[in-house]
């Protein structure tokens, strides 16, 4: 907006006329510039962010600022959220920190395991620790180390706490099955290798609703969507001109949001690969991140032209017009937005930062409300966020973070809402996303959509082994994940009990047939060995008889010569 337009005095009547004629994104320009003027004239802005193309409603009970009264302190149940770092004995120490410069969180956590990418000789590896195995980790602890190059990203399946995907500089994506209790020796054999990318793969992301659907993105500028259950690639998205920095699914997984090195963010149809919307995310040349919020809005982090770190809030229909754009500082680290859909809180964790900033997204201006900052003395190298079903509801914990610093300490940080009552707090813990898939991979690829299945945390999170188990659906193509025994874990579709391997009848028949053939071959070889032994024995006896006869003839000739008279010789 020009300086002349900024100096125009906006009367209340003009403002109302403007709102009724112009769309929302145009009106938001005035909020950024004249928000102080609006407050001084007692004008209240109410905006429903959950409805597309919603209109702001303006009311002014009294235009006179002298008679105006407004609430100074915003009412929020999360205004007093504070962070607490657990004692060292409840953390994880002596972890070999990865030296990779790739912009990734390097950490993934679920209610059963903690996985961290570590430095490893002779290829890439990551360590998997049960959550209860705290304290100092031995240097020779078993690793997951099947990659030939450094591991760049890892992600736990949201529907099975024993399945994790990893990507590496060796251009391969591997999916692993982790047994209950962790691994006792180095694991080098994955459940399946996903081969498609021609250059290093720096991003893996599971679908939030569909079972066994995985997204991968590589430095070859391509995005692939896989059906991990069959090991098949279902869609290749080749519309990005440069490296893909981040990807995010919306609430029901029907839309895909990506950010690219060309500074643009794109909304993509994940079943067809068509680009529906695109716009410049941030003007800076450094890496950007973007995530979908539960309401459908988009939260982004990036850099300005002057390398100042920024965050913004945008509507998907008007990506090029930010609702909010705020500059934070001039640090160089990429900010990773970690989002909690239950509380609508966004946690900003920068690589190399020693702070965790958290904000609340609401329908009231300025829409992104700063709450507080958790400060630590050591900069963080990696960070992971626990799903809500892994938080302690008895202590009003709404978030738990695992941050790894350069000294090898993985520090556990608990975010808590102070409450006097020890009863279950319904307002803090609405029904949250569970570990049950709402759709199968084939259903989702066929075009079906569904919201995530929610669970209540009132009685605490119940592991899948203690819940009623549903029967797996038989597919036409063999499911590679069904070949591996799932001893417990976070998936809901499972027939096996603890320490029991699930094998289909076809594989049993195949093994029996192979055993029968091996037995027949052994019998055949034994008969041949007996025949050869008999021939060898017969040949030896004949040779012995001939030798005896020859010796007998020679002895008889000698005896006859001795019996001859001297004149007969």
C-alpha positions as CSV (number, residue, x, y, z in Angstrom):
1,X,0.0,0.0,0.0
2,X,1.3,3.5,-0.9
3,X,2.2,6.2,1.7
4,X,-0.8,8.2,0.6
5,X,-3.2,5.3,1.3
6,X,-1.6,4.8,4.7
7,X,-2.3,8.4,5.6
8,X,-6.0,8.2,4.7
9,X,-8.2,8.5,7.8
10,X,-10.5,5.5,7.8
11,X,-13.9,6.3,9.3
12,X,-16.0,3.6,10.7
13,X,-18.6,3.9,7.9
14,X,-15.9,3.6,5.2
15,X,-14.4,0.6,7.0
16,X,-17.8,-1.2,7.0
17,X,-18.4,-0.4,3.3
18,X,-14.9,-1.7,2.5
19,X,-15.5,-5.0,4.3
20,X,-18.8,-5.6,2.6
21,X,-17.3,-5.1,-0.9
22,X,-13.8,-6.5,-0.8
23,X,-12.7,-10.1,-0.1
24,X,-11.0,-11.1,3.2
25,X,-7.4,-11.1,2.0
26,X,-7.6,-7.5,0.8
27,X,-9.0,-6.3,4.1
28,X,-6.2,-8.0,6.0
29,X,-3.8,-5.4,4.6
30,X,-5.5,-2.8,6.7
31,X,-5.2,-4.9,9.8
32,X,-1.4,-5.0,9.5
33,X,-1.1,-1.2,9.0
34,X,-3.9,0.3,11.0
35,X,-4.5,-2.3,13.7
36,X,-3.6,0.2,16.4
37,X,-6.2,2.6,15.0
38,X,-8.9,-0.1,15.1
39,X,-8.3,-0.8,18.7
40,X,-8.2,2.9,19.6
41,X,-11.7,3.3,18.1
42,X,-13.2,0.4,19.9
43,X,-13.6,-1.7,16.8
44,X,-13.7,-5.5,17.4
45,X,-12.8,-7.9,14.6
46,X,-14.3,-11.4,14.7
47,X,-13.2,-13.9,12.1
48,X,-14.2,-17.6,11.6
49,X,-11.0,-19.2,10.1
50,X,-12.6,-22.6,9.7
51,X,-15.0,-21.5,7.0
52,X,-13.6,-20.8,3.5
53,X,-14.2,-17.3,2.1
54,X,-15.5,-16.1,5.5
55,X,-16.2,-12.4,6.0
56,X,-14.9,-10.4,8.9
57,X,-17.6,-8.8,11.0
58,X,-16.9,-5.4,12.5
59,X,-18.8,-3.9,15.4
60,X,-18.2,-0.7,17.3
61,X,-20.5,0.0,20.3
62,X,-19.0,3.4,20.6
63,X,-16.7,5.1,18.1
64,X,-15.5,7.5,20.8
65,X,-12.2,6.3,22.2
66,X,-12.9,8.0,25.5
67,X,-15.8,5.7,26.3
68,X,-14.1,2.7,24.7
69,X,-13.3,-0.3,26.9
70,X,-11.5,-3.5,25.7
71,X,-9.8,-6.5,27.3
72,X,-6.1,-6.1,27.7
73,X,-5.2,-9.7,28.6
74,X,-6.3,-12.4,26.2
75,X,-8.1,-15.3,27.8
76,X,-6.5,-18.6,27.0
77,X,-6.1,-21.9,28.9
78,X,-2.6,-22.3,27.4
79,X,-1.3,-18.9,28.4
80,X,0.6,-20.3,31.3
81,X,2.1,-23.4,29.6
82,X,5.7,-23.9,30.8
83,X,8.5,-26.3,29.8
84,X,10.5,-28.5,32.2
85,X,13.7,-30.4,31.3
86,X,13.8,-33.8,32.9
87,X,16.8,-34.8,35.1
88,X,19.8,-36.3,33.3
89,X,19.1,-39.8,34.6
90,X,15.7,-39.7,32.8
91,X,17.3,-38.6,29.5
92,X,19.5,-40.4,27.0
93,X,23.2,-39.8,27.1
94,X,26.3,-40.7,25.0
95,X,24.7,-40.7,21.6
96,X,26.9,-40.2,18.6
97,X,25.5,-37.2,16.9
98,X,25.2,-37.2,13.1
99,X,27.5,-34.8,11.3
100,X,25.3,-34.5,8.3
101,X,24.4,-30.9,7.3
102,X,21.0,-31.9,5.8
103,X,18.1,-29.9,7.1
104,X,16.2,-32.6,9.0
105,X,15.0,-33.1,12.5
106,X,17.2,-36.3,12.7
107,X,14.8,-37.7,15.4
108,X,11.5,-39.6,15.5
109,X,9.6,-40.7,18.5
110,X,6.4,-42.6,19.3
111,X,4.9,-44.1,22.6
112,X,7.2,-47.1,22.3
113,X,10.6,-46.1,20.8
114,X,13.0,-43.2,20.3
115,X,14.9,-43.2,17.0
116,X,17.9,-40.9,16.3
117,X,20.2,-40.7,13.3
118,X,23.8,-41.3,14.4
119,X,27.2,-41.1,12.9
120,X,28.4,-44.5,11.7
121,X,31.4,-45.7,9.8
122,X,30.9,-47.7,6.6
123,X,27.4,-46.4,5.8
124,X,24.4,-44.8,7.4
125,X,22.7,-45.9,10.6
126,X,20.2,-44.8,13.3
127,X,19.7,-46.0,16.8
128,X,16.4,-47.2,18.2
129,X,15.9,-47.1,22.0
130,X,12.9,-48.2,24.0
131,X,11.5,-45.2,25.9
132,X,12.2,-46.8,29.3
133,X,15.9,-47.4,28.5
134,X,17.2,-44.1,29.8
135,X,20.6,-43.2,31.1
136,X,24.0,-43.7,29.4
137,X,24.0,-45.6,26.1
138,X,26.9,-48.0,25.6
139,X,29.1,-47.2,22.6
140,X,28.6,-50.7,21.1
141,X,24.8,-50.5,21.2
142,X,23.0,-52.2,18.3
143,X,22.1,-50.0,15.4
144,X,19.8,-50.1,12.4
145,X,22.5,-50.0,9.7
146,X,21.5,-51.3,6.3
147,X,22.2,-48.1,4.3
148,X,25.3,-47.6,2.2
149,X,25.3,-43.8,2.7
150,X,24.4,-41.4,5.6
151,X,20.8,-41.5,6.7
152,X,19.0,-38.2,6.1
153,X,15.5,-38.7,7.5
154,X,13.4,-41.2,9.5
155,X,9.7,-41.5,10.3
156,X,7.6,-43.9,12.4
157,X,4.4,-45.2,11.0
158,X,1.4,-43.5,12.6
159,X,-0.5,-46.8,12.5
160,X,2.2,-49.3,13.7
161,X,4.7,-48.3,16.4
162,X,7.0,-51.0,15.3
163,X,7.5,-49.9,11.7
164,X,9.9,-47.1,10.7
165,X,11.0,-45.8,7.3
166,X,14.4,-44.3,6.6
167,X,16.0,-42.5,3.6
168,X,19.6,-42.0,2.8
169,X,22.2,-40.6,0.4
170,X,22.3,-44.1,-1.3
171,X,19.0,-43.2,-3.1
172,X,17.2,-46.0,-1.3
173,X,14.2,-45.9,1.1
174,X,14.0,-48.8,3.6
175,X,11.2,-49.8,5.8
176,X,12.1,-51.7,9.0
177,X,10.3,-53.8,11.5
178,X,11.5,-53.2,15.1
179,X,10.7,-56.0,17.6
180,X,9.2,-55.2,21.0
181,X,11.9,-54.4,23.5
182,X,14.2,-52.9,20.8
183,X,17.0,-54.6,18.9
184,X,19.8,-56.7,20.5
185,X,22.1,-56.8,17.5
186,X,22.7,-54.6,14.5
187,X,19.8,-54.8,12.1
188,X,20.7,-54.8,8.4
189,X,17.8,-56.6,6.7
190,X,14.8,-54.3,6.1
191,X,11.3,-55.5,5.4
192,X,11.3,-53.8,2.0
193,X,13.6,-51.6,-0.2
194,X,11.9,-48.9,-2.1
195,X,13.9,-48.1,-5.3
196,X,12.9,-45.2,-7.5
197,X,15.0,-42.0,-6.8
198,X,18.2,-41.3,-8.8
199,X,19.7,-39.0,-6.2
200,X,19.7,-38.9,-2.4
201,X,16.4,-39.1,-0.6
202,X,16.0,-36.5,2.1
203,X,12.3,-36.7,3.1
204,X,10.0,-39.5,4.2
205,X,6.4,-38.9,5.3
206,X,3.6,-41.4,6.2
207,X,0.0,-40.7,5.2
208,X,-2.1,-39.7,8.3
209,X,-5.2,-41.8,7.4
210,X,-4.3,-44.6,4.9
211,X,-2.5,-47.7,6.0
212,X,1.0,-48.3,4.5
213,X,1.0,-45.2,2.3
214,X,4.4,-43.4,2.3
215,X,5.7,-40.3,0.5
216,X,9.3,-39.8,-0.4
217,X,11.1,-36.9,-1.9
218,X,14.6,-36.8,-3.3
219,X,17.2,-34.4,-4.7
220,X,16.2,-35.5,-8.2
221,X,13.3,-33.1,-7.7
222,X,10.8,-35.9,-7.8
223,X,8.1,-36.9,-5.2
224,X,6.9,-40.5,-5.0
225,X,3.9,-42.0,-3.2
226,X,4.2,-45.7,-2.4
227,X,2.0,-48.6,-1.3
228,X,4.5,-50.0,1.2
229,X,2.4,-53.1,1.7
230,X,3.1,-54.3,-1.8
231,X,6.4,-52.4,-2.4
232,X,4.9,-50.6,-5.4
233,X,5.1,-47.0,-6.4
234,X,1.6,-45.6,-7.1
235,X,2.3,-42.0,-8.2
236,X,5.3,-40.0,-9.4
237,X,5.1,-36.2,-9.1
238,X,7.6,-34.5,-11.3
239,X,6.3,-31.0,-11.3
240,X,9.0,-29.5,-9.0
241,X,11.8,-27.6,-10.7
242,X,14.2,-28.0,-7.8
243,X,14.7,-29.8,-4.5
244,X,11.7,-30.3,-2.3
245,X,12.3,-28.9,1.2
246,X,9.2,-30.1,3.0
247,X,5.8,-31.9,2.6
248,X,2.7,-31.9,4.7
249,X,-0.7,-33.7,4.4
250,X,-3.9,-32.0,5.3
251,X,-6.2,-33.3,8.1
252,X,-7.8,-36.1,6.0
253,X,-4.8,-36.7,3.6
254,X,-6.7,-35.5,0.5
255,X,-4.3,-32.6,-0.2
256,X,-0.5,-32.4,-0.3
257,X,1.5,-29.2,0.5
258,X,5.1,-28.9,-0.5
259,X,7.8,-26.2,-0.4
260,X,10.6,-26.1,-2.9
261,X,14.0,-24.5,-3.4
262,X,12.4,-22.2,-6.1
263,X,10.8,-20.3,-3.1
264,X,7.3,-21.5,-4.0
265,X,4.8,-23.6,-2.0
266,X,2.4,-25.8,-3.9
267,X,-0.9,-27.5,-3.1
268,X,-1.1,-30.8,-5.0
269,X,-3.7,-33.4,-5.6
270,X,-1.8,-36.5,-4.3
271,X,-3.8,-38.9,-6.5
272,X,-3.2,-37.2,-9.8
273,X,-0.2,-35.0,-9.1
274,X,-1.9,-31.9,-10.5
275,X,-0.9,-28.6,-8.9
276,X,-4.0,-26.8,-7.6
277,X,-2.4,-23.7,-6.1
278,X,1.1,-22.2,-5.9
279,X,2.6,-19.0,-4.6
280,X,5.9,-17.7,-3.3
281,X,6.4,-18.8,0.3
282,X,9.2,-16.6,1.6
283,X,11.5,-14.3,-0.4
284,X,14.7,-15.6,1.2
285,X,16.9,-18.3,-0.6
286,X,17.3,-20.5,2.5
287,X,15.1,-23.6,3.3
288,X,11.4,-23.1,4.0
289,X,8.9,-25.2,5.8
290,X,5.1,-25.4,5.5
291,X,2.5,-27.4,7.4
292,X,-1.3,-27.8,7.2
293,X,-3.3,-26.9,10.3
294,X,-6.4,-28.8,11.3
295,X,-8.6,-25.9,10.2
296,X,-7.2,-26.0,6.7
297,X,-5.0,-22.9,7.1
298,X,-1.3,-23.1,6.3
299,X,1.6,-22.2,8.6
300,X,5.0,-21.5,7.1
301,X,8.5,-20.7,8.2
302,X,11.3,-19.2,6.1
303,X,13.6,-16.2,5.5
304,X,13.2,-12.7,4.2
305,X,15.4,-11.1,1.5
306,X,17.6,-9.8,4.4
307,X,17.9,-13.3,5.9
308,X,15.6,-12.5,8.7
309,X,13.6,-15.5,10.0
310,X,9.9,-15.3,9.5
311,X,6.7,-17.2,10.0
312,X,3.4,-16.7,8.3
313,X,-0.3,-17.8,8.3
314,X,-2.1,-18.2,5.0
315,X,-5.4,-19.3,3.6
316,X,-5.2,-22.1,1.0
317,X,-7.4,-20.1,-1.5
318,X,-5.1,-17.0,-1.3
319,X,-1.6,-18.3,-0.8
320,X,0.0,-15.2,-2.1
321,X,-1.7,-13.0,0.5
322,X,-0.4,-13.9,4.0
323,X,-2.9,-13.3,6.8
324,X,0.0,-12.9,9.2
325,X,3.7,-12.4,8.4
326,X,6.1,-11.8,11.4
327,X,9.8,-11.5,11.5
328,X,11.5,-13.2,14.5
329,X,15.3,-12.7,14.4
330,X,18.4,-13.0,12.2
331,X,19.6,-16.4,13.1
332,X,20.7,-18.8,10.4
333,X,19.1,-22.0,11.5
334,X,16.1,-23.4,9.7
335,X,12.9,-23.4,11.9
336,X,10.9,-26.6,12.1
337,X,7.2,-26.0,12.9
338,X,5.9,-28.8,15.1
339,X,2.1,-28.8,15.4
340,X,-0.4,-30.1,17.9
341,X,-3.9,-30.3,16.3
342,X,-5.6,-30.9,19.7
343,X,-4.5,-27.6,21.3
344,X,-3.8,-25.6,18.1
345,X,-0.3,-24.9,19.3
346,X,2.7,-24.5,17.0
347,X,6.2,-25.0,18.4
348,X,9.1,-23.4,16.5
349,X,12.4,-25.3,16.9
350,X,15.4,-24.0,15.0
351,X,18.4,-26.0,14.2
352,X,21.2,-24.6,16.3
353,X,18.8,-22.7,18.6
354,X,18.7,-23.1,22.3
355,X,15.1,-22.1,22.6
356,X,11.6,-23.5,21.7
357,X,9.0,-20.9,21.0
358,X,5.4,-21.8,21.1
359,X,2.3,-20.0,19.7
360,X,-1.4,-20.5,19.7
361,X,-3.5,-20.2,16.5
362,X,-6.9,-18.7,17.1
363,X,-9.7,-16.8,15.2
364,X,-8.9,-13.6,17.0
365,X,-6.3,-11.0,15.7
366,X,-3.4,-11.2,15.4
367,X,-4.4,-14.9,14.9
368,X,-0.9,-16.2,15.8
369,X,-0.5,-15.5,19.5
370,X,3.0,-15.7,21.1
371,X,2.8,-17.6,24.4
372,X,6.3,-18.2,25.8
373,X,9.8,-19.5,25.1
374,X,11.5,-22.4,26.7
375,X,15.2,-21.6,27.1
376,X,18.1,-24.1,27.4
377,X,21.9,-23.4,27.7
378,X,22.8,-25.8,24.8
379,X,21.9,-25.5,21.2
380,X,19.9,-28.3,19.7
381,X,21.1,-30.5,16.9
382,X,18.0,-32.6,16.5
383,X,14.5,-32.6,17.9
384,X,11.4,-34.9,17.9
385,X,7.8,-34.4,19.2
386,X,5.9,-37.2,20.9
387,X,2.4,-37.9,19.6
388,X,-0.4,-36.8,22.0
389,X,-1.2,-40.5,22.9
390,X,2.3,-40.7,24.4
391,X,1.9,-37.8,26.8
392,X,1.2,-38.1,30.5
393,X,-2.4,-36.9,31.0
394,X,-2.1,-37.3,34.8
395,X,0.3,-34.4,35.0
396,X,-1.5,-32.2,32.4
397,X,1.3,-32.7,30.0
398,X,0.3,-31.4,26.5
399,X,3.6,-32.0,24.7
400,X,6.9,-33.8,25.1
401,X,10.0,-33.0,23.1
402,X,13.3,-34.9,22.6
403,X,16.1,-32.6,21.8
404,X,19.6,-33.7,21.0
405,X,22.6,-31.4,21.6
406,X,26.1,-31.5,20.3
407,X,27.5,-33.2,23.4
408,X,25.4,-36.4,22.7
409,X,22.7,-35.8,25.3
410,X,19.1,-36.3,24.3
411,X,17.2,-34.1,26.7
412,X,13.5,-34.7,27.4
413,X,11.4,-31.5,27.7
414,X,7.8,-31.7,29.0
415,X,5.3,-28.9,28.3
416,X,2.7,-28.7,31.0
417,X,-0.4,-26.7,31.8
418,X,-0.6,-25.9,35.5
419,X,-3.8,-27.2,37.1
420,X,-4.6,-27.8,40.8
421,X,-7.0,-30.6,40.2
422,X,-5.7,-34.1,39.7
423,X,-8.8,-35.2,37.7
424,X,-8.8,-35.7,34.0
425,X,-8.9,-32.4,32.2
426,X,-11.4,-32.7,29.4
427,X,-10.7,-29.2,28.0
428,X,-7.0,-30.0,27.6
429,X,-7.4,-33.5,26.1
430,X,-10.1,-33.7,23.5
431,X,-10.2,-36.9,21.5
432,X,-6.9,-37.3,19.7
433,X,-5.6,-39.1,16.7
434,X,-5.2,-42.8,17.4
435,X,-3.1,-45.6,15.9
436,X,-5.9,-47.2,13.8
437,X,-5.9,-46.5,10.1
438,X,-9.2,-45.3,8.8
439,X,-8.5,-46.5,5.2
440,X,-6.5,-49.2,3.5
441,X,-4.0,-48.2,0.8
442,X,-6.1,-49.5,-2.0
443,X,-9.2,-47.6,-0.7
444,X,-7.3,-44.3,-0.6
445,X,-5.7,-44.7,-4.0
446,X,-9.2,-45.5,-5.4
447,X,-10.3,-42.0,-4.3
448,X,-11.9,-42.6,-0.9
449,X,-11.3,-40.0,1.9
450,X,-11.9,-40.2,5.7
451,X,-11.0,-38.3,8.8
452,X,-8.5,-39.9,11.2
453,X,-10.0,-42.2,13.8
454,X,-9.9,-40.5,17.2
455,X,-9.4,-42.0,20.6
456,X,-10.1,-40.7,24.2
457,X,-7.2,-40.3,26.6
458,X,-9.4,-40.3,29.7
459,X,-8.2,-43.8,30.8
460,X,-4.8,-43.3,29.3
461,X,-3.4,-44.7,26.0
462,X,-4.2,-48.4,25.7
463,X,-1.5,-50.3,23.6
464,X,-2.9,-52.3,20.7
465,X,-2.0,-55.7,22.3
466,X,-4.6,-55.0,25.0
467,X,-7.4,-53.8,22.6
468,X,-9.7,-55.9,20.5
469,X,-7.9,-56.8,17.3
470,X,-9.5,-56.6,13.8
471,X,-8.8,-59.1,11.1
472,X,-6.4,-58.2,8.3
473,X,-8.0,-58.0,4.8
474,X,-6.5,-60.3,2.2
475,X,-5.3,-58.4,-0.9
476,X,-4.6,-59.8,-4.4
477,X,-0.9,-58.8,-4.2
478,X,1.1,-60.1,-1.2
479,X,1.7,-57.6,1.5
480,X,5.4,-57.5,2.4
481,X,4.6,-56.2,5.9
482,X,2.5,-59.3,6.6
483,X,5.5,-61.5,6.0
484,X,7.1,-60.2,9.2
485,X,5.9,-61.0,12.7
486,X,4.4,-58.0,14.4
487,X,5.1,-58.5,18.0
488,X,2.9,-55.8,19.5
489,X,3.3,-52.3,18.1
490,X,1.0,-49.5,17.2
491,X,-1.0,-50.9,14.3
492,X,-4.6,-51.9,14.9
493,X,-4.9,-54.5,12.1
494,X,-3.1,-57.4,13.3
495,X,-3.8,-61.1,14.1
496,X,-0.5,-62.1,15.8
497,X,0.0,-62.1,19.6
498,X,3.2,-61.3,21.4
499,X,6.3,-63.3,20.1
500,X,4.2,-65.0,17.4
501,X,5.0,-64.9,13.6
502,X,2.2,-64.5,11.1
503,X,2.6,-66.7,8.1
504,X,0.0,-67.3,5.4
505,X,-1.2,-70.7,4.3
506,X,0.5,-70.3,0.9
507,X,3.9,-69.9,2.5
508,X,3.3,-72.9,4.7
509,X,2.5,-75.0,1.7
510,X,5.5,-73.7,-0.2
511,X,7.8,-74.5,2.7
512,X,6.3,-78.0,3.1
513,X,6.8,-78.7,-0.7
514,X,10.4,-77.5,-0.5
515,X,11.1,-79.7,2.5
516,X,9.6,-82.7,0.7
517,X,11.9,-82.0,-2.3
518,X,14.9,-81.7,-0.1
519,X,14.1,-85.0,1.7
520,X,13.7,-86.8,-1.7
521,X,17.1,-85.3,-2.8
522,X,18.7,-86.5,0.4
523,X,17.4,-90.0,-0.1
524,X,18.6,-90.0,-3.8
525,X,22.1,-88.9,-2.7
526,X,22.2,-91.5,0.0
527,X,21.4,-94.3,-2.5
528,X,24.0,-93.0,-4.9
529,X,26.6,-93.0,-2.1
530,X,25.8,-96.6,-1.1
531,X,26.1,-97.6,-4.8
532,X,29.4,-95.9,-5.2
533,X,30.7,-97.5,-1.9
534,X,29.6,-100.9,-3.1
535,X,31.4,-100.5,-6.4
536,X,34.5,-99.2,-4.6
537,X,34.4,-102.2,-2.3
538,X,34.1,-104.7,-5.2
539,X,37.0,-103.1,-7.0
540,X,39.2,-103.3,-4.0
541,X,38.4,-107.0,-3.4
542,X,39.3,-107.9,-7.1
543,X,42.6,-106.0,-6.8
544,X,43.4,-107.9,-3.6
545,X,42.6,-111.3,-5.2
546,X,44.8,-110.6,-8.2
547,X,47.7,-109.6,-6.0
548,X,47.3,-112.8,-3.9
549,X,47.4,-115.0,-7.1
550,X,50.4,-113.2,-8.5
551,X,52.3,-113.7,-5.2
552,X,51.4,-117.4,-5.1
553,X,52.7,-118.0,-8.7
554,X,56.0,-116.2,-8.0
555,X,56.6,-118.3,-4.8
556,X,55.8,-121.5,-6.7
557,X,58.3,-120.7,-9.5
558,X,61.0,-120.0,-6.9
559,X,60.4,-123.3,-5.2
560,X,60.6,-125.3,-8.5
561,X,64.0,-123.7,-9.3
562,X,65.4,-124.7,-5.9
563,X,64.3,-128.3,-6.4
564,X,66.2,-128.7,-9.8
565,X,69.5,-130.7,-9.9
566,X,72.8,-128.8,-10.6
567,X,73.2,-130.6,-14.0
568,X,69.7,-129.8,-15.0
569,X,70.2,-126.1,-14.5
